[in-house]
Amino acid sequence: MIETLLVANRGEIACRVLRTCRDLGVATVAVHSDPDAGALHVRRADAAVRLPGAAPADTYLRGDLIVAAALAAGADAVHPGYGFLSENAGFARAVEAAGLTWVGPPPAAIEAMASKTRAKRLMGAAPLDPAALTAADLPVLVKAAAGGGGRGMRVVRDLAALPGEVAAARAEALSAFGDDEVFAEPYVTGGRHVEVQVLADAHGTVWALGTRDCSLQRRHQKVVEEAPAPGLPPALADGLCATAVRAARAIGYTGAGTVEFLVAADGTAHFLEMNTRLQVEHPVTEAVYGVDLVALQLRVAEGAALPPEPPAPRGHAVEARLYAEDPARGFAPQTGTLHALDVPGVRLDTGYAAGDEVGVHYDALLAKAVAHAPTRREAVRALAGALERARVHGPVTNRELLVRTLRHPEFVEPGRVDTGFYDRHLTELTAPAPGAGHAAVAAALAEAASRPGPGAWRNLPSAPRTRAYTGPGGPERPGGPGDGTEGPGGSTGGSGGDSGTYVVRYHRTRDGHALPDHPGVRVVSAAPDLVRLDVAGVVRPYAVTAYPGPGGGTGTVHVDAPTGCHRFTPRPRFPDPAERTAPGSLPAPMPGTVVRVADGVAEGARVEAGQPLLWLEAMKMEHRVTAPASGVLTALHAEPGRQVQVGALLAVVTPDPPGQADPAPRPAGPPGE
């Protein structure tokens, strides 16, 4: 029997394992890097051991330190979670050699499948050697051999871009998994990513717990997953499950694992890989089959036998991953204090609590929200509604993107979504949305109500009071004209970043407040935390929460409105001239580390618009920074290894004079390409 379990991971999956252990009465041990010293998984464990350092290579990828931590804390078993060392056969052997129980498949099974190249050969799908590719092989997907989660993946459509993309994939793979091996496979356009959950014991029983659809992805990382995969012909679904069981039996597999396939538009299924671990999206399978996969992992590790058949599936489940990122700016990761995280009515798996800091060292996943219902439409509706009502205050997130995705006609119709969904629809899904102008009005009135004093009114005409905010999307203009339209919209919930300016003018009158720019809007009531507005005869509430900034004063204002949560930053009445930047300046779009500068890029060099200049690593992903215009690189402050904060000046490109021909413009791409 397992009495004390060390979780060799962090964040959401560590908290998930700890929760099951608490239910089973198993004592727990956490490990943590220095940035994670106060993290939620550390606070929830019965004991914790420090792994000195910050980078994964120095902490969560150090198997020797983790085994030593387990022995020092008196643990008798180790659960690897997912990512990091979860598919490392050497780590599994080290755990067993130390006399500890390994909660996972045998090391030989990990070796057979953990390397994607070996797995493909085993399943008769030989990988491609990136060094031997020709133009006829394109497009291809370059992938890390030792891990998943979208890290170390690059789509290559141009042979000239292959060396750079392979180098970027190797760097990400080494950082995330400690192994820089990569390979290539044909890139199937319009395919669906379908996987099968398997669970096996040491007595010969192998369960196939149905299918999952994980086609909704950005940057090759899953965003929305569901079970069962909708719209699959029964014969195809049964065939995938049978193939998954055969794969598990072929390598003597035990424990939980996932066999992944790419299903082409014509229904042809291509084997992708077998993940010899628990998957991020395992909660949808748990919901449909009514099981606790972590508890079953522990039972199998203790030697227990599974029943001959799995439980019967019930209903449908959908999971959405909430990330601290800005979808409208290339999914750039975001950092800062998470002030509030409340998603009502659904299962929420998270590694954060209110007041925690979202840093740069690890991936941007904040939480997973999971809804289960008798039918797919009911589950999708429940999850969209829960996310729309959620209070997520702090860094910019993809919350609004998730809501719009779940309500998009192509997603609502079963079986229509493929891996190219966001390539086709991202622009419309991050376009300005109505509602931000009225939310800005609520922010200004709540601030006015919070000021001490009676707020005297005057019976003579006077200039209105003015408050300006930076908020999601749109040009600078008053926050809502009187023709029934809103002001600068932007994606609510922070999806559009903080790029629009909202100017709110109001008068204090004997009867309350007047809004000269909103003749169709009446202020019903205004308190520091709640404003009620009557818009065209319909009264709606706007909950307002202001959070202090680093140097005092208001840092951000979150308005939870009927149209979602809007994030605003008050603008000073008299901006500091020193904050203005010269044309062509390239500030860091996120905090991170400069990992490399492009070859030939140096001060005095000529660059073209969209030309890659350097790469930042943030949250275990590389992000490309490109030239904003054609011209001369007059300053370069970035050097490999330098850590930068958001807004730090990386370089300055002095643009060509107006009218000067651009001899060879290069297209710009999102920072994560």
C-alpha positions in Angstrom: 0.0 0.0 0.0 1.1 3.5 -0.8 1.2 5.6 2.4 3.2 8.7 1.3 3.3 10.0 -2.3 5.7 12.5 -3.7 4.4 14.4 -6.7 7.2 15.2 -9.1 5.5 18.1 -10.7 4.0 21.5 -10.1 0.9 23.6 -10.7 -2.5 22.2 -11.7 -1.5 18.6 -12.1 0.2 18.5 -8.8 -2.9 19.9 -7.1 -5.0 17.4 -9.0 -3.0 14.4 -7.7 -2.9 15.9 -4.2 -6.7 16.1 -4.2 -7.2 12.4 -4.9 -4.5 11.5 -2.3 -6.4 13.5 0.3 -9.6 11.6 -0.5 -7.7 8.3 -0.2 -5.9 9.2 3.0 -2.5 9.1 1.4 0.1 11.6 2.8 1.7 13.9 0.2 5.0 15.6 -0.5 5.5 18.4 -2.9 8.7 19.6 -4.6 9.2 23.2 -5.7 11.6 25.5 -7.4 12.4 28.9 -5.9 9.7 30.8 -7.9 7.2 28.2 -6.7 8.1 28.4 -3.0 4.6 29.8 -2.2 2.7 28.0 -4.9 -0.7 26.4 -4.4 0.6 22.8 -4.7 3.2 23.5 -2.0 0.5 25.0 0.3 -1.8 21.9 -0.2 0.8 19.2 0.3 1.6 17.7 3.8 5.3 18.4 3.3 7.5 20.1 0.7 11.1 19.9 -0.5 13.0 22.8 -2.2 14.7 22.2 -5.5 17.2 25.1 -5.6 16.9 27.2 -8.7 14.3 28.5 -11.1 14.8 27.0 -14.6 13.2 23.6 -15.2 16.6 22.1 -16.1 17.8 22.9 -12.6 14.7 21.9 -10.7 11.8 19.8 -12.1 14.0 18.1 -14.7 16.6 17.0 -12.0 15.5 13.4 -11.4 18.4 12.9 -8.9 17.2 15.8 -6.7 13.6 14.5 -6.8 14.5 11.0 -5.8 16.6 12.4 -3.0 13.6 14.6 -1.9 11.3 11.5 -1.8 13.8 9.6 0.4 14.4 12.6 2.7 10.6 13.1 3.2 9.9 9.5 3.8 7.8 9.0 0.7 7.3 5.5 -0.6 6.0 6.3 -4.0 6.4 8.9 -6.8 3.7 10.2 -9.2 5.3 12.1 -12.2 2.2 14.1 -13.3 2.6 15.1 -17.0 5.3 17.0 -18.7 8.8 17.3 -17.2 10.1 13.8 -16.3 6.8 12.0 -16.8 7.9 10.1 -19.9 11.6 9.7 -18.8 12.5 6.0 -18.5 15.7 6.8 -16.7 13.8 8.7 -14.0 11.4 5.8 -13.6 14.3 3.4 -13.2 15.9 5.7 -10.6 12.7 5.8 -8.6 12.4 2.0 -8.6 16.2 1.6 -7.9 15.7 3.7 -4.8 13.0 1.3 -3.5 10.1 3.5 -4.3 6.9 2.7 -6.1 6.7 4.3 -9.5 3.1 5.4 -10.4 3.4 4.8 -14.1 4.1 2.3 -16.8 7.2 0.1 -16.7 10.4 1.9 -17.9 10.6 -0.5 -20.9 7.2 0.6 -22.0 8.1 4.3 -21.6 11.2 3.7 -23.7 9.1 2.0 -26.4 6.7 4.9 -26.7 8.1 8.0 -25.0 10.3 8.7 -28.0 7.9 9.6 -30.8 10.4 8.3 -33.3 10.6 4.9 -31.7 6.8 4.8 -31.2 6.2 5.5 -34.9 8.5 2.7 -36.0 6.8 0.3 -33.6 3.4 1.2 -35.1 4.7 1.0 -38.7 4.7 4.8 -39.3 8.3 5.7 -39.9 9.3 9.3 -38.9 11.0 11.7 -41.4 14.5 12.9 -40.9 14.5 16.8 -41.0 18.0 16.8 -42.5 16.8 14.7 -45.5 13.6 16.6 -46.3 13.0 18.0 -49.8 10.5 20.5 -51.2 8.4 17.5 -52.3 7.9 16.5 -48.6 6.4 19.8 -47.6 4.4 20.8 -45.6 5.7 19.0 -42.6 5.4 19.3 -38.8 8.6 19.3 -36.9 8.1 17.8 -33.4 10.1 17.1 -30.3 10.7 13.4 -29.8 10.7 13.4 -26.0 7.5 15.3 -25.2 4.4 17.0 -26.2 2.2 19.9 -25.2 3.0 21.8 -28.3 6.5 22.5 -27.2 9.1 21.9 -29.9 6.6 21.9 -32.7 6.9 23.9 -35.9 4.9 23.8 -39.2 7.3 24.2 -42.2 5.9 25.1 -45.6 9.1 26.6 -47.0 12.3 24.7 -47.4 14.4 27.8 -46.8 12.8 28.2 -43.3 13.5 24.6 -42.3 16.9 25.1 -40.6 15.6 28.0 -38.4 12.5 26.1 -37.4 14.4 23.0 -36.6 16.8 25.0 -34.4 13.8 26.6 -32.6 12.1 23.3 -32.1 15.4 21.8 -30.7 15.8 24.7 -28.3 12.2 24.5 -27.0 12.5 20.7 -26.6 15.7 20.9 -24.7 14.3 23.5 -22.3 11.0 21.6 -21.7 12.1 18.0 -21.7 15.9 18.0 -21.4 16.2 16.3 -24.8 16.6 18.2 -28.1 15.8 15.3 -30.5 13.3 16.3 -33.2 11.7 14.6 -36.2 9.2 15.4 -38.9 5.9 14.0 -40.1 3.6 15.0 -42.9 1.3 17.9 -42.0 -2.3 17.0 -42.7 -4.5 20.0 -43.4 -8.0 19.8 -42.1 -7.4 16.8 -39.9 -9.0 16.1 -36.5 -6.9 15.2 -33.5 -8.6 12.3 -31.8 -7.2 10.2 -29.0 -8.1 7.2 -26.9 -7.6 6.9 -23.1 -6.3 3.5 -22.0 -5.8 2.1 -18.6 -4.1 -1.3 -18.0 -3.2 -3.4 -14.9 -0.4 -5.9 -14.4 -2.9 -8.8 -14.7 -3.6 -8.5 -18.4 -6.7 -6.2 -18.4 -6.6 -3.2 -20.7 -9.4 -0.7 -20.8 -10.1 1.7 -23.7 -12.1 4.5 -22.1 -13.5 5.9 -25.3 -12.3 8.7 -27.6 -11.6 12.4 -27.0 -11.4 15.2 -29.6 -8.6 17.6 -29.1 -8.7 19.4 -32.5 -9.1 22.9 -31.2 -5.5 24.0 -30.8 -3.3 27.1 -31.0 0.3 26.9 -31.7 -0.1 23.1 -31.6 -1.3 23.2 -28.0 -4.8 22.0 -27.1 -7.4 24.6 -26.0 -10.7 22.9 -26.0 -11.2 19.1 -25.6 -14.3 16.9 -25.4 -15.4 13.3 -24.9 -16.5 11.4 -26.7 -15.2 12.7 -30.0 -18.3 14.0 -31.7 -19.4 12.9 -35.2 -17.1 9.9 -35.5 -18.6 6.9 -37.3 -19.0 4.1 -34.8 -16.8 1.8 -36.8 -14.0 4.3 -36.8 -14.3 5.0 -33.1 -14.2 1.2 -32.4 -11.2 0.8 -34.6 -9.3 3.5 -32.9 -10.0 2.0 -29.5 -9.0 -1.5 -30.7 -5.7 -0.1 -32.1 -5.0 1.7 -28.8 -5.5 -1.6 -26.8 -3.2 -3.4 -29.2 -0.6 -0.8 -28.8 -0.8 -1.0 -25.0 -0.6 -4.8 -25.0 2.3 -4.8 -27.5 4.6 -3.0 -25.0 3.3 -4.6 -21.7 1.7 -1.3 -20.6 0.3 -0.7 -17.2 -1.3 2.4 -15.8 -2.9 5.3 -17.6 -1.9 6.3 -21.1 -3.2 7.9 -24.3 -2.9 6.8 -27.9 -3.2 9.8 -30.3 -4.4 9.8 -33.9 -4.8 12.3 -36.7 -8.0 11.6 -38.6 -8.0 13.0 -42.1 -11.1 14.5 -43.8 -11.6 11.3 -45.7 -11.7 9.3 -42.4 -8.2 7.8 -42.7 -6.6 7.6 -39.3 -2.9 8.1 -38.9 -1.1 7.1 -35.7 0.7 10.1 -34.0 2.1 8.9 -30.7 1.4 7.2 -27.4 1.7 9.4 -24.3 2.8 7.1 -21.5 1.3 9.3 -18.8 -1.8 11.0 -17.7 -3.0 13.7 -20.1 -4.0 17.3 -19.4 -7.5 16.6 -20.7 -8.2 13.5 -18.6 -11.0 15.1 -16.7 -13.4 14.8 -19.6 -12.9 11.1 -19.7 -13.4 11.0 -15.9 -16.7 12.8 -16.2 -18.1 10.6 -18.9 -17.0 7.3 -17.3 -17.5 8.3 -13.7 -14.0 7.3 -12.6 -11.0 8.9 -10.9 -8.1 8.1 -13.1 -5.5 9.2 -10.5 -7.0 6.8 -7.9 -7.0 4.0 -10.5 -3.3 4.8 -11.2 -2.5 4.4 -7.6 -4.5 1.1 -7.3 -2.7 -0.3 -10.4 0.7 0.8 -8.9 -0.2 -1.1 -5.7 -0.8 -4.3 -7.8 -4.6 -4.3 -7.8 -6.6 -5.8 -10.7 -9.1 -3.8 -12.7 -12.6 -5.1 -13.3 -12.8 -7.0 -16.6 -14.7 -4.2 -18.3 -14.8 -0.4 -17.7 -17.9 1.4 -16.6 -20.4 2.4 -19.2 -20.1 6.0 -20.6 -22.7 8.6 -19.7 -23.3 11.9 -21.4 -20.8 14.3 -22.8 -18.0 16.4 -21.3 -16.1 19.5 -22.6 -13.0 21.1 -21.2 -11.6 24.5 -21.9 -8.1 25.6 -20.9 -7.8 29.1 -19.4 -4.5 30.6 -20.3 -2.8 33.8 -19.1 -2.2 35.0 -22.7 -3.4 37.6 -25.2 -4.9 35.8 -28.3 -5.1 39.1 -30.3 -1.3 39.5 -30.0 -0.1 36.1 -31.2 -1.1 34.4 -27.9 1.6 36.3 -26.1 1.9 35.0 -22.5 1.0 37.4 -19.7 2.2 37.7 -16.1 1.2 39.5 -13.0 -1.0 39.0 -9.9 -4.0 36.8 -10.2 -6.5 38.8 -8.1 -9.6 36.5 -8.6 -10.3 33.2 -10.2 -13.9 32.0 -9.8 -15.7 29.9 -12.5 -19.1 28.9 -11.1 -21.0 25.7 -11.7 -18.3 23.6 -13.3 -15.3 21.6 -12.3 -12.2 23.7 -12.1 -8.7 22.2 -11.9 -6.1 24.9 -11.2 -2.7 25.5 -9.6 -3.5 29.0 -8.6 -5.6 30.9 -6.0 -6.4 34.6 -5.6 -3.3 36.5 -4.8 -0.8 34.2 -6.6 1.7 35.5 -9.0 1.7 34.3 -12.6 5.4 34.2 -13.6 7.6 33.6 -16.7 9.3 30.3 -15.9 6.5 27.9 -16.7 3.6 27.5 -19.1 0.7 29.9 -19.2 -2.1 27.5 -18.1 -4.2 29.0 -15.3 -6.9 26.5 -15.0 -9.1 23.9 -16.8 -12.9 24.3 -16.7 -14.9 21.1 -17.3 -18.7 20.8 -17.9 -20.6 17.5 -18.1 -24.2 17.0 -19.2 -26.5 14.4 -20.7 -25.9 15.8 -24.3 -23.1 17.7 -26.1 -25.2 20.8 -26.6 -26.0 21.0 -23.0 -22.4 20.6 -21.9 -21.2 23.2 -24.4 -23.9 25.7 -23.2 -23.1 25.1 -19.6 -19.3 25.6 -20.1 -19.8 28.8 -22.2 -22.2 30.2 -19.6 -19.9 29.4 -16.7 -16.9 31.1 -18.4 -19.0 34.1 -19.3 -20.0 34.5 -15.7 -16.5 33.9 -14.4 -14.5 36.4 -12.4 -11.0 36.2 -13.7 -9.1 39.3 -12.6 -5.4 39.9 -13.1 -3.4 39.3 -16.3 -5.0 39.3 -19.7 -6.5 35.8 -20.4 -8.1 33.9 -23.3 -11.4 33.7 -21.4 -13.5 35.6 -24.0 -11.9 33.6 -26.8 -13.1 30.5 -25.1 -16.6 31.8 -24.8 -16.8 32.8 -28.4 -15.2 29.5 -29.5 -17.8 27.5 -27.7 -20.6 29.5 -29.3 -19.2 29.5 -32.8 -21.5 27.7 -35.3 -18.7 25.6 -36.6 -18.0 24.3 -33.1 -21.6 23.9 -32.0 -22.2 21.6 -35.0 -20.8 18.2 -34.0 -17.7 17.0 -35.9 -17.0 20.1 -37.9 -14.0 21.4 -36.0 -10.5 20.5 -37.2 -7.0 21.6 -36.3 -7.2 24.6 -38.6 -10.1 26.2 -36.7 -8.2 29.1 -35.3 -6.3 29.7 -38.5 -9.6 30.3 -40.1 -11.5 32.2 -37.4 -9.0 33.9 -35.0 -9.5 37.3 -36.5 -13.3 37.3 -35.9 -12.9 35.6 -32.5 -10.7 38.4 -31.3 -12.4 41.3 -33.0 -13.8 44.2 -31.0 -17.0 43.3 -29.2 -19.7 45.6 -28.0 -20.0 46.4 -24.3 -16.6 47.9 -23.4 -17.8 51.5 -23.7 -20.6 51.0 -21.1 -18.2 49.1 -18.9 -15.8 52.0 -19.0 -18.6 54.3 -18.0 -19.3 52.0 -15.0 -15.6 52.1 -14.1 -15.6 55.9 -14.1 -18.8 56.2 -12.1 -17.6 53.7 -9.5 -14.4 55.6 -9.0 -16.3 58.8 -8.6 -18.6 57.2 -6.0 -15.5 56.0 -4.0 -14.1 59.5 -3.5 -14.8 60.9 0.0 -17.0 63.9 0.4 -20.5 64.8 -0.6 -19.7 65.4 -4.3 -21.6 68.7 -4.5 -23.6 69.5 -7.6 -23.9 72.9 -9.3 -27.0 74.4 -10.9 -24.9 76.3 -13.4 -23.4 74.7 -16.6 -19.8 73.5 -16.0 -17.3 71.4 -17.8 -17.9 67.6 -17.4 -15.5 65.5 -15.4 -13.4 63.3 -17.6 -11.8 59.9 -16.9 -9.7 58.0 -19.5 -8.8 54.3 -19.5 -6.7 52.0 -21.6 -8.7 48.9 -22.3 -9.4 46.1 -24.9 -9.0 47.1 -28.6 -10.1 50.0 -30.7 -9.0 53.6 -31.5 -9.1 56.6 -29.2 -12.6 58.1 -29.1 -15.4 58.7 -26.6 -16.6 55.6 -24.9 -19.9 55.2 -26.7 -21.7 57.6 -29.1 -25.4 58.1 -28.9 -26.4 56.2 -32.0 -26.8 53.0 -30.2 -23.3 51.7 -30.8 -20.6 51.3 -28.3 -17.2 53.0 -28.2 -14.0 51.0 -28.9 -15.1 47.5 -28.4 -12.2 45.1 -28.1 -12.4 41.5 -26.9 -13.8 41.4 -23.4 -12.0 39.6 -20.6 -8.7 40.9 -21.9 -8.7 38.9 -25.1 -7.9 42.0 -27.1 -5.1 43.2 -24.9 -4.9 46.8 -23.6 -4.8 48.7 -26.8 -7.8 51.0 -26.9 -8.5 54.3 -25.1 -11.9 55.0 -23.5 -12.7 58.6 -22.6 -15.7 58.9 -20.2 -17.3 62.3 -19.6 -20.0 62.8 -16.9 -21.8 65.5 -14.9 -22.9 65.3 -11.3 -26.5 66.6 -11.1 -29.2 66.9 -8.5 -30.6 63.6 -9.7 -27.4 61.7 -10.0 -25.1 61.6 -13.0 -25.5 62.7 -16.6 -23.6 61.2 -19.5 -23.3 63.8 -22.4 -21.8 61.2 -24.8 -24.5 58.6 -24.0 -27.9 60.2 -24.5 -29.6 56.8 -24.5 -28.1 55.7 -21.2 -29.4 56.5 -17.7 -27.5 56.0 -14.5 -29.8 54.1 -12.1 -27.3 53.9 -9.3 -23.6 54.2 -8.7 -21.6 52.7 -5.8 -17.9 52.0 -5.5 -18.4 48.3 -6.4 -21.7 48.3 -8.4 -23.1 50.5 -11.1 -26.5 49.9 -12.6 -27.1 51.4 -16.1 -30.4 51.7 -18.0 -29.6 51.2 -21.7 -32.7 51.7 -23.9 -35.0 50.7 -21.1 -33.1 47.6 -20.0 -31.3 47.9 -16.6 -28.1 45.9 -16.2 -25.6 45.6 -13.3 -21.9 46.3 -13.7 -19.7 44.9 -10.8 -16.6 47.0 -10.5 -13.4 45.9 -8.7 -10.3 48.2 -8.6 -6.9 46.8 -7.7 -3.9 48.9 -6.5 -0.9 49.3 -8.7 2.8 48.6 -7.7 3.4 52.2 -6.6 0.0 52.9 -5.0 -3.1 54.2 -6.7 -5.3 52.2 -9.0 -3.5 49.6 -11.1 -6.3 47.9 -13.0 -10.1 48.0 -12.9 -12.1 44.9 -13.7 -15.8 45.4 -14.7 -17.9 42.2 -14.7 -20.6 43.1 -17.1 -23.4 41.3 -19.0 -21.0 41.3 -21.9 -18.2 39.7 -20.0 -15.3 40.9 -17.9 -13.6 44.1 -19.1 -10.1 45.0 -17.9 -9.1 48.7 -17.8 -6.0 50.6 -16.8 -6.6 54.3 -15.7 -4.7 56.8 -17.8 -3.0 59.7 -16.0 -4.3 63.1 -16.7 -0.8 64.3 -17.5 1.3 61.6 -19.1 5.0 61.5 -18.3 6.9 62.7 -21.4 9.7 60.3 -20.5 7.4 57.4 -21.1 7.2 58.2 -24.8 9.2 56.0 -27.1 10.9 56.8 -30.4 9.4 55.5 -33.6 10.7 52.1 -34.4 11.3 51.1 -30.8 10.9 47.5 -30.0 9.8 47.0 -26.4 9.6 43.5 -25.0 6.1 42.2 -25.5 6.4 40.0 -22.4 8.8 39.3 -19.6 11.2 36.6 -20.5 14.8 35.7 -21.5 16.6 36.5 -24.7 17.6 33.1 -26.1 19.2 34.1 -29.3 19.7 37.0 -31.8 19.3 36.3 -35.5 22.4 35.8 -37.6 23.7 39.0 -39.2 21.6 41.2 -36.9 23.8 44.0 -35.4 23.7 47.7 -34.9 24.0 49.5 -38.2 22.6 46.6 -40.2 19.7 47.1 -42.6 16.6 45.1 -41.8 13.3 44.6 -43.6 9.8 44.8 -42.2 8.9 41.5 -40.5 12.4 40.2 -40.5 13.1 38.1 -37.3 15.6 39.9 -35.1 15.6 37.9 -31.9 13.8 35.3 -29.8 12.4 35.5 -26.3 11.7 32.5 -24.1 8.7 33.0 -21.8 6.6 30.3 -20.2 8.6 27.5 -21.8 7.8 28.7 -25.4 9.9 30.7 -27.8 8.5 34.0 -29.2 9.9 35.7 -32.3 10.4 39.4 -32.3 10.4 41.0 -35.7 11.4 44.3 -37.3 8.4 46.7 -37.2 9.5 48.5 -40.4 12.1 48.5 -43.0 15.1 50.6 -42.1 18.4 50.6 -40.1 18.9 48.9 -36.8 20.3 51.8 -34.8 20.2 50.2 -31.4 20.3 46.6 -30.1 20.1 46.1 -26.4 19.2 42.4 -26.4 21.9 39.7 -25.9 21.4 36.0 -25.3 20.8 35.2 -21.6 19.5 38.6 -20.7 16.3 38.6 -18.7 13.9 41.4 -19.6 10.7 42.8 -18.2 7.7 43.7 -20.3 8.3 47.0 -22.0 12.1 46.8 -21.8 13.7 48.3 -24.9 15.1 45.5 -27.0 16.1 47.3 -30.2 15.4 50.4 -32.3 14.8 50.3 -36.0 15.0 53.8 -37.7 12.4 53.5 -40.5 13.2 54.5 -44.0 12.1 58.0 -45.0 8.5 58.2 -46.4 8.5 57.3 -50.1 11.7 55.3 -50.1 11.2 51.9 -51.8 11.4 48.8 -49.7 13.6 46.5 -51.8 12.6 43.2 -50.3 9.8 43.4 -47.7 9.4 40.3 -45.6 6.0 39.3 -44.2 5.5 39.7 -40.5 4.2 36.8 -38.5 2.9 36.2 -34.9 5.6 36.3 -32.3 5.2 32.6 -31.6 5.8 31.3 -35.1 
